[in-house]
Amino acid sequence: MGRYTGPVEKLSRREGVELFLKGERRAAGKGALERRPYPPGQHGRARRRQFRRYFERARRESGVAGENLLRHLERRLDNVIYRLGFATTRAQARQFLVHGHILVNGRRVDRPSFEVRPGDVITLRPGAAVEPAVRRATELTTAVPGWLIADHDGLSGRAERLPEREDIPVPVNEQLIVELYSR
């Protein structure tokens, strides 16, 4: 196994903790975290901002904050397409969306973070080049969550209601997320 020979202070910035990799610079008050306390890279300052927005919105709503957070994440359009069985992975669902193959209530939506509301109808754009891939994905689908209704023959689906915690099959203890972000 090789040795890491890249920029070591970048590691400290990435983790957000002083790793004491350059002792003299740190002692002189020129450590990487003192100069730039955000992670390295083009998106360092904006890191994890969207998830925090989801959490803040879930916390302000009435009810249990952790369940509200999971409900918001479950209603994202890229996740709904995956749950309906129109894509084999969430990454594939995202790609279908971004390329403009998905319609919500007859209008093209290309934003994966779009939140589906009860009554919204999700369809594949007529004549979409990805129709064979979607048909293959629907053949592999075993079950659709109770809050969604899927028509695999017509390649459409509908959100009947908001998802409940029982409808979200993720092995996550949402209370730990709430505790982390409440600090």
C-alpha positions in Angstrom: 0.0 0.0 0.0 1.3 3.4 -0.9 1.9 6.4 1.2 -0.3 9.5 1.0 2.0 12.2 -0.5 -0.6 14.9 -1.3 -1.4 18.1 0.5 -1.8 17.1 4.2 -3.5 20.3 5.5 -6.3 19.7 3.0 -7.1 16.5 5.1 -7.5 18.6 8.2 -9.8 21.0 6.4 -11.8 18.1 4.9 -12.4 16.6 8.4 -12.9 19.9 10.1 -10.5 18.9 12.9 -6.9 19.9 13.3 -4.9 16.7 12.7 -1.5 18.3 13.6 0.1 17.2 10.3 2.4 20.3 10.0 3.6 21.1 13.5 5.6 24.2 12.8 2.9 25.9 10.8 0.4 25.1 13.5 2.7 26.5 16.2 3.1 29.7 14.2 -0.7 30.2 14.0 -0.8 29.5 10.3 -2.7 26.2 10.4 -5.1 25.4 7.6 -8.2 25.6 9.8 -7.2 29.0 11.1 -6.8 30.4 7.6 -9.9 28.7 6.0 -12.2 27.0 8.5 -14.3 25.4 5.7 -13.6 22.2 3.7 -11.4 22.3 0.6 -12.6 22.5 -3.0 -15.0 24.5 -5.1 -18.0 23.7 -3.0 -16.3 23.8 0.4 -18.2 26.8 1.8 -21.6 25.5 0.7 -21.1 22.0 2.0 -24.1 20.1 3.4 -26.3 23.2 3.1 -29.3 21.5 1.4 -29.6 18.8 4.0 -29.6 21.4 6.8 -32.4 23.3 5.0 -34.4 20.1 5.0 -33.8 19.6 8.7 -34.7 23.2 9.6 -37.9 23.0 7.6 -38.8 19.7 9.3 -38.0 21.1 12.8 -40.3 24.1 12.3 -43.3 21.9 11.3 -45.6 20.4 13.9 -45.0 16.8 14.8 -41.8 14.8 15.3 -38.9 16.5 13.6 -37.2 13.2 12.6 -40.3 11.8 10.9 -40.9 15.1 9.2 -37.4 15.0 7.8 -37.8 11.5 6.5 -41.2 12.5 5.0 -39.6 15.4 3.1 -36.7 13.2 1.8 -39.2 10.5 0.8 -41.2 12.9 -1.3 -38.3 14.1 -3.4 -39.1 13.4 -7.1 -36.0 11.4 -7.7 -36.9 9.1 -4.8 -40.5 8.8 -5.9 -39.5 7.7 -9.4 -37.3 5.0 -7.8 -40.0 3.9 -5.4 -42.5 3.7 -8.3 -40.1 1.3 -9.9 -39.4 3.4 -13.0 -35.7 3.3 -12.3 -33.4 0.6 -10.8 -31.4 3.1 -8.7 -31.9 6.6 -7.4 -29.0 7.8 -9.6 -30.8 6.5 -12.7 -34.0 8.2 -11.5 -32.0 11.5 -11.2 -30.6 11.1 -14.7 -34.1 10.5 -16.1 -35.3 13.7 -14.4 -32.4 15.9 -15.3 -32.6 14.8 -19.0 -36.3 15.9 -19.1 -38.0 12.4 -19.4 -40.4 12.9 -16.5 -43.7 14.8 -16.3 -45.5 15.8 -13.2 -49.1 16.7 -13.8 -48.3 17.0 -17.5 -45.5 19.4 -17.1 -41.8 18.6 -17.5 -39.9 18.7 -14.2 -36.1 18.4 -14.3 -35.3 19.2 -10.6 -34.6 16.1 -8.5 -35.4 17.9 -5.3 -39.0 18.7 -6.4 -41.4 17.5 -3.6 -44.4 15.5 -4.7 -47.7 16.4 -3.2 -50.8 14.2 -2.7 -52.7 14.0 -6.0 -49.6 14.6 -8.2 -49.4 12.4 -11.3 -46.0 11.3 -12.4 -45.6 10.0 -16.0 -42.9 9.3 -18.5 -42.8 11.8 -21.4 -44.4 10.3 -24.5 -41.8 9.0 -26.9 -39.0 9.2 -24.3 -35.8 7.4 -25.4 -35.5 5.8 -21.9 -38.9 3.9 -22.2 -37.2 0.5 -22.7 -35.0 1.0 -19.6 -38.1 2.1 -17.6 -40.0 -1.0 -18.8 -37.1 -3.2 -17.7 -37.0 -1.5 -14.3 -40.8 -2.0 -13.8 -40.3 -5.8 -14.4 -37.8 -5.9 -11.5 -40.1 -4.0 -9.1 -41.4 -6.1 -6.2 -43.6 -3.6 -4.2 -44.6 0.0 -4.3 -45.1 1.8 -1.0 -48.7 2.3 0.2 -48.7 6.1 -0.3 -48.0 5.7 -4.0 -50.1 4.0 -6.8 -48.2 2.7 -9.8 -49.5 1.8 -13.2 -46.6 0.0 -14.8 -48.4 -0.7 -18.0 -49.2 3.0 -18.6 -45.8 4.1 -17.1 -47.5 6.4 -14.6 -47.9 6.8 -10.9 -49.8 8.9 -8.4 -49.2 10.1 -4.9 -52.3 9.2 -2.9 -51.3 10.8 0.4 -48.2 11.9 2.4 -46.0 9.0 3.5 -46.1 7.9 7.1 -43.1 6.5 9.0 -44.2 2.9 8.4 -44.2 3.6 4.6 -40.5 4.6 4.7 -38.4 1.4 4.7 -35.0 2.9 5.6 -33.0 1.5 8.5 -32.3 4.9 10.1 -32.7 6.1 13.6 -33.9 9.6 12.8 -33.6 10.7 16.4 -29.8 10.6 16.1 -30.0 12.9 13.1 -32.2 15.3 15.1 -29.7 15.3 18.0 -26.8 15.9 15.6 -28.4 18.9 13.8 -29.9 20.4 17.0 -26.5 21.3 18.3 
